[in-house]
């Protein structure tokens, strides 16, 4: 039977019972515990050594599963028997587990970089570097890490992460983090690699704008203090761990549903139908759909089916839920979906002086990351000015549980800053508002929010 997760119930059962996934959970939980307890660079260095072993472990299995799947597809004999009964499914499971393990690398990077989100935006602007297993330069890279450590500097291996894709290492020196490209033969460094690193350094040093989709984006850090509602997510997860399905009404117009595939008690044999029924009751109880429109995240389980999961976003392992639930979310044993009324967002934006125009279909939407979901505008000294907010801008609210009022306050700060820094732009024919310069926004106190105990 199909489920809202895009996997059948039989496939879900195969995943949660698979030895690879269960061993991954033990490793992920241990690494998150180590990160939460880390007090110095040595702790991070020792954790990275173990994480490298984790990544190579899963990538070796994935390589074998992919090879056997290809042989099986061609009708060739495969001596090894797949645990799940299918090499295609083995490959699919191994791919998910690899992404989960490498998201712990993102957690390590978030800790080391002081939860500075902008660094991840800048250094993620490249293709996935591929597997470390069998990588020709891995031995030299590991040697360079040891060399930096002997000199008193921690060097982060970027290929252990999902998000850091420019430079091989980030070296933490007394003068700040520095990028290091490792080559067995330095003369073979490609010009485009040098240019990519140089461009990233210019952006990080505020000497050039960040390129997003071919458009320059300036960075703005809001003074508004970040506030989240992870305690409500934790409540829903705790109920789900006991009963299979849980939920929490954060406030009228905002709710979160949670599910566990390793719960103490599964409610019915038709769990997919039960999920949909319970979710419908939650939406009615919370008033999320009362205004006719709502935004909803996809189930967090499905993150690991994406080619670039959570790139430059806060990894689940950093959520202030405690190591057990952070690891369960990371490994897909627990999952959540949040829903928010557009009226709740409207009220927050209007309280900070914005008018809004939503671009949603009659049906409720999982926002397209690149499509403009809402246009916001307000009067300015030189006329009416506005910006379009794409779906990705609502990750803060839907995935990270940021309070809408704090988001709207930070957006107002960014709006005022943009008015001062960008010249007036003429509207296109038929448009009522003038578009501001493109800007990416972060909060100044993220370090105080992530990795706290649940």
N, C-alpha and C positions, 0 to 999 in steps of 0.2 A: 504494500500500500504506500502511495506517495505521501510525503509530509510537506509542511511549509518550508522545510529546509533544503529542498531540492534533492534529497536522498530518500530512498525507500526505507521502510522500517527495518527490513532485513539488512540493508547496508549500514544503517545506524547501529544496529546490534553488532555487526561485524567490526565496526570501528571501535566502539567502546570496549569490546572484549579482546581486541587485538593486542598481542604482546608488545608490539612496537609502541602503540599509543599509551598503554599502561606504564611501560618503562619511561616513556617521554614525560608522563605526568610526574613521576617520582623525581626525575631530573629537573624539570621545570620548577616544581615546588621547592626543591633544595636550593636552586640558584636564586629564586626570589627571596627565600629566607636569608641567603648570604648577602644579597643586595640590601635588604632592609636592615641587616645588622652591621653592614660595612661602616667603618669609622675612619678609614684612611686609605691611601693609594695602595698599600700592600694588600689590603683586603680585596680591592678591585682587581689587582694584578693576579692574585691567586684564584679568584673566581673566574677570570678570563681564561686561565689555563684549563680549568675544568670545562668551561663552556666550549672551548675549541674541541675538546674530546667529544662533547655532545654533538656538535655540528658534524664532525667527521664521521661519527657513529651513524647518524641518520642519513647522511649523504652517501655513505658506502652502501647502505641498505637500499636507498632509492636508486642508485646506479644499477644494482643487481636486479631490482624489481623491473626497472625500465628495460634492461637488456632481456630479461626473461619474457616480459610482456611482448616485446618486439619479435622474439623467436616464436612465441606462441601464436601471434597474429599471422606469422608466415607459415604456420603449420609445422614448424620444426620441433624436435624433441627437447623438452626441458626436464632435466633429471630432478631438480629441486621442486618440492610441492609447496604451493602457496598456502599460508595459514588461513586466508579468507576464502579459499577455493577458486580464486581468479587472480591471475597476475595483473590484469588490468585494474582490478580493485586494489591490489597491493600497491601498485604504482600511485594510484589516487590517494591512498592512505599515507604513503610515505611522503608524497608531495605536501600534504597538509601538515604532517608532523615536522617536516623540515622548516616550513614557514613558522610554526609555533615555536620551535627551538630558536630560530633566528630572531623572533620577536623578543626573546629574552636578551639577545644581543642589543636590541633597541633599548631595553630597560637599563642595561649596563651603560649605554651611551647617554641616556637621559640623566642618570645619576652623575656620571663623570662630567657632563657638560652643564650641570646645574639646572636642568630642565628648561634650557633656552630653546624654545620651539623654532625660532627663526633659523638657527643653525641647521636644523633638520630640513627645513624647507629649501635652504640653499644647497646643501650637500646631497639632496635626493634627486637633483635635476640631471639624472643620467640613467642609463639602462641598468637592469639587474646584472651584477657582475658574474653570476653563475656560481658553480660549485667550487668549494675549496678542496674537496676530495679529488686527488689526482692533479691538483694545480701545480704547474711546473715551478713556480716561484714561492711555494708555501714554505719550504725549508729556509730560504733566504729571509722571508718575511718574519718567521718565528725568531730567527737569529737576530734580526734588527730590533725586534721587541725586547729581547734579552739585553741587547747592547744599550738601548735607551734606559732600561731599568737599572743596569749597572752604573749608568751616569746619573741616576737619581730621578728619572722621568718615566712616568707611566705612559705607554703607547697603546692606544685602543686599535684593535684590528677591525677595520670597517667591514670586511667581508663576513664577519660574524653577525652583522645586522641586516635588517630588511631595508633600512632607510638611507644609510650613509654610503654613497656611491661615487664619490669623488675623492681621489687619494686612497692609498692603501692603509695608512695609519694616521691617527690624530695623536700627536705627541703633546703632553701637558707639561709645558715648561714654565719657568718663573715669569716669562714675558707673555704667557697665555698659550692657548692651544695653537698648534702649528700642523699643517698637512705635510705628510711625508710619502712620496711615491717610491716604492721599492722595486728595483729591477736588478736581476742577476747581472745584466749588461746594461748600464745606464745609457749607453749610446743608442739603445733600441727604444727608448721612450719616444712615443709618437708625438708629433707637434700638437695634434689636437688634444692629447692628454695634458700637455704643458699649458695649453691655452685654457682648457677647462678648469684646471687648478688655479691659474692666475685669475681667471674671471671670478671664481668662487671667493677667492681671497679679497678681491676688490669689492664684491657685494657685502661680505662679512665686515669689511672695514668701512662700509658706507661710502665707498668711492664710485659705486655703480649700482643701478637698480637691478632687482631680481627679474629674470625673464620668466614669465608664466604664460604659456600658450602664445608666444610671440609678442607679448606686450610687456613693457617695463612696469614693474611694481616696486614702489618704495616701501620701506619697513616702518611701521609705527608701533610703539610700545605704549599701551594705555596705563595710566596711573590708577585706573579703577581696579580695586582688589577683586581677584577671582574668587568666586564662591560657588561651590557645587553641592549637589544633593545625592552624594553617593550613599548616604545612610539609608535612603529609600531603596536604592538598588540592592544594598546588602539585606534589607528586610525581605525583599522579594526573593532573593537567592536563598535565604535561610528557610523560607517557607517551601520553596521548590525542592530543596535538598531533603526535606522531610516528606512532602506529599507528591512530589513529581512536578507540580505546577504551582507557581506563586505569583503574587502581584502586589503592587503598592500604588495607591493614589497619592502622588506627591502634593498636588493641590488640584482644585477644579480646573480642568483643561490640560492636565499633565499626569501621565501614568506610565508605569513600567510593568511589563509582564516578564516572568522568568520561568525557565523549565530546566529540569535536570534529567539526564538519561542514566544516572547512577543513583537515583533517589532511594531513600529507605522504603518508600511505598509508591508504586506506579498506580495512578488512579483507575485506569481501565485498560482493557486490551486494545482498544482503538484510541491510542493516545493522541494521534493527529487530530481526530475529531474532537477530542476533549480539549485540546489546546485551543482550537478555533472557538468552541463554545465558551470556555472560560474567558478568552480574550474579548469576545463580544460583550459579555457581562461587565468586564472591566471598563470597556469604552463607554458603555451606558452609565455605569456608576460614577465615572470620573467626569462625565460631561465633555469629553474630548471632542466628540463629533457634533456637539450642540450647535456650533456656528456653521456647520455644513462642510467645513474643510479642516483637515488636520495633516500634519506632517508625521511620518513615522520612519524609524530606522528599519533596516532589514535585520533579521535575527543575527545576533553576533556569531553564531555558528558558521554562517555563510561567508564571513570575512576570509576564512582560510581557503575558500575555493577561488578567490580572486588572484590574479597574477601578481599584483602589487598590494598585498593586504596591509592596511594601516600605515602606509608609507607617510612619514612625517607627522603622524598622529600619535597621541599618547598610547603606548601599548597597554594591554589589559594588566600585565604584570606590575604596572606602576599604580594601578587604581588602589585607593586606600581601603581595601577590603580584607586585609590579612592575607598571608601567603596561600592558604588553602583555597579560598574562593578566587583569588587572583590566578592561581594555577588551573583551577577548574575552568574558568573562563578562557584562559589561554589554550587549553587542550580540548575545549568543546564539550566537556562533561556537564558544565552549566552554561546557560546562554540567556540572553535577554533581548527584548525589543521594547523601545520606548515610543510613546505617542504624545504629540503635543498639538493642542488646538491653535490654529492660526490666529484666533482671537486673543489668546494669551500673549502671543508674540506681538500682535498689533497693539495691545494695551501697553506693553512695555515700550515699544518704539514711539507711540504717540505721547507717552508720558515724558519722553525726552525730545519732543518737538518735531517728530517726523510724521509725514503722511505716507501711506503705503498703497501700493497697487500690486495685487497678487496675480501670478501667471500660472494658476493651477487648473487642471482639468476638473470636471465635475466630480470624478472619483478622487478618493484620498490618495495622496502621493508619497512614494519614497523618492525624495528629491534626486534628480539627475545631477551628479556632481558638477557638471560643466554648464548646465542650463540655468539661466536667471529664473529664480523662483519668485522673488518679490523686488519691486523697485521702491526705494525709499527716497523721499525728497523733503526739503523744507526751504523756507524763504531765507535768502542771504542778502547782504548789502548790494550785491551786483545782480540780483535776480534770483529766480528759483533754481536751486541746484539739487542734483540727485545722483544716486548710484544704484546699480543693479547688483543684487546679492545672489550668487549662484548657490546650488545645492550644497556644495562643499562647505560653505560658510555656516551651515547649520549643524555640522559635525559637533561643534562645541556643545550645542543644546541637546542633540539627540543621542550622541554616543558618550559624551563626557559629562553630561548632567550639569552644565553651567546654568546658573540662574538667569532667566531671560532679562531681568532688570539690569544685571551686571553686564550682560552682552550689549544691551541697548545703550547703557552708559558709556561703555568703551567705544561703541560705534559712534556715538555723539562726539567723543573726544577726537576720534580719528577724522570725523567729518570736519570739525573746526580746524584741525591741523592741516587737512588737505586744502581747505579754503585759503589758508595763509601761504601755502607752499606751491600751489599750482595756479597758473594764470587762467583767467576766464576763457572758457571754450564755447564757441558758438554752437547752438543746437543744430542737429540735422533737420532737414525738412520734415515737418509733421510731428516733431518731438516737442514736448512741453517743458522738459527739464534739460539742464546742462549737466553733462557728466563730469564728475570729479576725476582727478588723476587716480590711477589704479594703485591700490595700497594693500599690503598684507598687515594684519593686526595680531599682536600678542599681548599677554598680560605680564605685568612686572613681577608678580608674586607667585608664579607657578611652582616654584621650588617648595613653597609652604604647603601646597595641596597634595602633590603626588608622593607616593611611597609612605604615607602615614599609616599607622596601624588602624585596622578596621574597628 
